[in-house]
């Protein structure tokens, strides 16, 4: 089923997974995680592949596996490192596996400046326009705090409008820890004519060591009160896990109460994290996410 059709009738619950970086032989633990996630009855599971495109084939296989367990896959396609021939191979592979939904991305620029990048698809919209010949429902990404390469939030909002005009039927945000940025994004996007659903994405921050990675990866602001809790209990992994799960639960309840069209969870392939968070919010999910 196409994700835009699901969004027309209900709020969505979804998760994101990524193929193993080293070898396709390491996909068995991920498949077990997907089996566990499927038991939570998500509306879709998104499957990434790296900015280099090196594990694109594994990504398509994992998306096919998601489909086989009865969950709709949302396959990422990254244009930055890709040639048109790469995109054609990926698209045909996904179609052969029955995948109907694609998240079209430019992808983060590699730190190694010698790597060829964006030779054919300078923007996500270039990739989306190229994919228009394939019968996919397209989604796109957005940044509640503004894309790091945009000088102003308005510039980034214009990019979102262009993504909509290029075929995006829904948007999924980068992770954030301050819900006010999401509400600002939605309000300002609506003012310039972005009408598609904007799904907020949450990552339970259950390890203090992830803070530095998050800041360098996407620049997400960590609110002072949350950061204070993290710093006090950083050396206690059991308490840190509880803090991260409870803070994510608070964000989700607030987002649902204020009308978010769905919740997307970055769980770093940890089905136990998803299950623990679901357990805290089971009654909320049953009330707001089911038909």
N, C-alpha and C positions, 0 to 999 in steps of 0.2 A: 504493500500500500504506500501511496505517496504521502510524505510528511505534511505537505500543505493541506491535503484533504483531511488528515487526522486533526490538524490544528483548527480546521473549520468547525469541528464538532466537540472538541474537548481540549483541556490542558494536557500537556505532554510531560512524561517523565523519561529521561534518557541518560545514558552513560557514555563515556568516551574511553576507548582502549587503544593501545598501539601495539603493532607487531614487535617481536623481539629484534634487537638491533644486530645481534651476532649471527644467528643462524636459524633457518627455517625449522631445524630439528628441535628448537626450543619453543615451538608453538603449543606443545601439549599443555603446559601449565596455563597458558592463556585460554585455550579452549575450555579447560576446566573452569576457569574464572567466568567465561562467557556462559557456560552452563548454569553456574550459580546466579549470575545476573539475570538470566532468562526466567528464573524462578520468581523474581521480583516483578515480572510482567511489565517491563519497560515498553514504551512506544517505539523506541528505536535505540540502536547502539551505534555510535560513530566510530570509525576506524581510521586512524591517521596513517600517514607515512612520512618519513623524514624529509627535511628540507633538501637533502641531496637527491632524493628520489631513489635511493639505493635499495630500499625494501618495498618498492611498489608492487612487485609480484606477490610478496607475502601479504601485503595489505589487501589485495584483491581476494586472495585465498581466505583470509580471515573474514572479510566481508561476506564471502560465500558461506562460510561456516555460521556466521550470525544468522543469515537467511535460513540455513538448514535447521536451526533450532527454533524457528518460528518467530523471530524478531526481525523487524525491518532494519537493514543496515544503512548507515549514512557513510558513504565512502569519501574520504578526502582525496582530492586531486590537487597537486601543487604545481603551478605553472612555472615558477621561477627557474628551477633547474631543468625544465623539460623542453624537448623539441616537439613540433607538431606530431612527428611519428611516435614519440613516447606517449603523447596524450591519446592518439588513436589506438595504440595497443592497450593502454589502460582502460579506455572507454569500452572497447570491444570485449575485453576480458570481463569487465564488470557486467556488461549486458548479458554475456553468456552465463553468468552466475545468477541472473535474475535481479540484479541490483537496480533500483529505480531512482535512488536519491544520492546526490553528490554535493559535497561541500567544496566549492571552488575557491581556491586560495592562491595568492601569489607566493606566499611562504616567506619566512624570515631570511634575510640575507646572511650567507655564511660568513663567519669571522675571517676565514681565509680569503683574502681579496683576490687571490689568483684563480679561484674557482669561477668558471663561466656561469653567469647568472642573468636571468631576465633578458636573454638574447631574443626570445620570441614572444614572451608574455610579460610585458613590463608591469602590468597591473592585473589584479584579479578579474577586472572587467574584460580584459583581452582574452583571458582563458574562458570566461563565461560566454563571450560572443562566439568563440571557436566551438564550444561544446553545444551550441544551439542546434546543430545538425543532429545531435543525439537526443533521444527521447528521455532525458533525465529531468527530474525535479531538482532545481538548483537552490542551494542555500549558500550563504556567505557569512563572513566573520565581521565582527565590529568590536570596538574598544570603548568601554564606558568612560575611561579617562582620556580618550583621544589616542589616535595612532601615534606612536613615538616619532614617526617621520613627518607628521603634519605639524605645521607651525601653530595652527589654531584649531579649536574644536570645530569651528564652522567649516574649515577646509575638510576635516574628516567627515562631517555630516554630508557635505556635497558628494564625497566619495560613496557614502552609503546610498544616497539617492541614485547615483550612477549605477551602483550594483543592482538596485531594484529595477532600473530601466533596462539593464542588461539581462534580466531574467530571474533575479533572486526572488524566491517565494517566501523565504523566511531568513532571519539573521540569528546567529548565535554569538554571544559575547565572549570576549576573553574573560578569564577569571578576574574576580574583584572581591574585596573584603569590606567595602563600604557601600551599602546599598544606595546611598544618595547619588552616587555617580551613575548608577543604572537608571534611576528615576529621571535624572537630568538628561541623560542620553535619549530616553524615550520621549520626553517632553519636547526637546529641541528637534529631534528627528521628525516628529509629527508636524511641527511648524513648517518644515520645508517640503512636506509632501511624502515622507516615507511612511507608508501605510502597512507594510508587511509585519507579521509578528516578530518581535525581538525577544528571543529566549535568553534569559539570564543563565550564566554558567558559574557554578560554585565549585571550588576545590577545598575539601576538608584539609586544613593545615594541621596535620597530626605529628609533625616532626619539626623541631626548631631549626634544623639544618637546612630546611627548604626555603627559609626566608631569603637568604642571599641569592639563591637560584631564581626565586620568583621576581625579585627586584631587578636582576639582570635580564631576565627573559621577557618580562612584559611591563615592568615598572609599576605594578599594582601597589596602591597605597595600603598599608596595614594600619588600621586605626590605633591610636595611642593606647586605649584601654585594653585592646586585644594584645598588642605588642607587650604591654606591661605583664600580662599574665604569662605570655610565652617566655619572656626573659626570666621571670621568677622561677618557672618550673621547667626550664629548658633541659636541665640535667635529669629530669624524671620522666622517662618515656611513657609510663603508664598514665600519669597525670596529664602529660602533653596530649596524649591521644584523646582523653576525655575532653580536654579544653577545645581541641580542634573539632571534634564531632559536635559538641554542644554549640559552639559558635556557628558552625555551618547550619545546624538545625535552626538556630535563631534567625539567620539570614533567610533561610528557605521559608519559614513561617511568615516573616515580614513580607517577603516577595509575593507569596500566595495571597496574603491578606490584602495586598494592594494591587492585585489583578494581573500579575505576570502570566503570560500565556503558557508557561511551562517551566520546568527546571532541568538543566543539563548539568551532570556531575562529572567533573574530572577526578577520577579515582585512581589513576596511575596503575591500572590493571589489578587493583586490590579489591577483589569481590568482598572480602571481609569488611572493608571500610564501607562499601555500599550497603551491605547487609546490616551493619551496626547502625548506620544512619537511618536506614529504612525502619529499623525497629523502634527508633526514637520517634519517628513521624508516621507510623503506620496508619493511625486513625486520620491524620491530616491527609495523607495520600489517598486513602480510600474515599474520603469525603470530596476531595477536590479534583482528583485525577482520573477517576473511573467514570465510565459512561453513566 
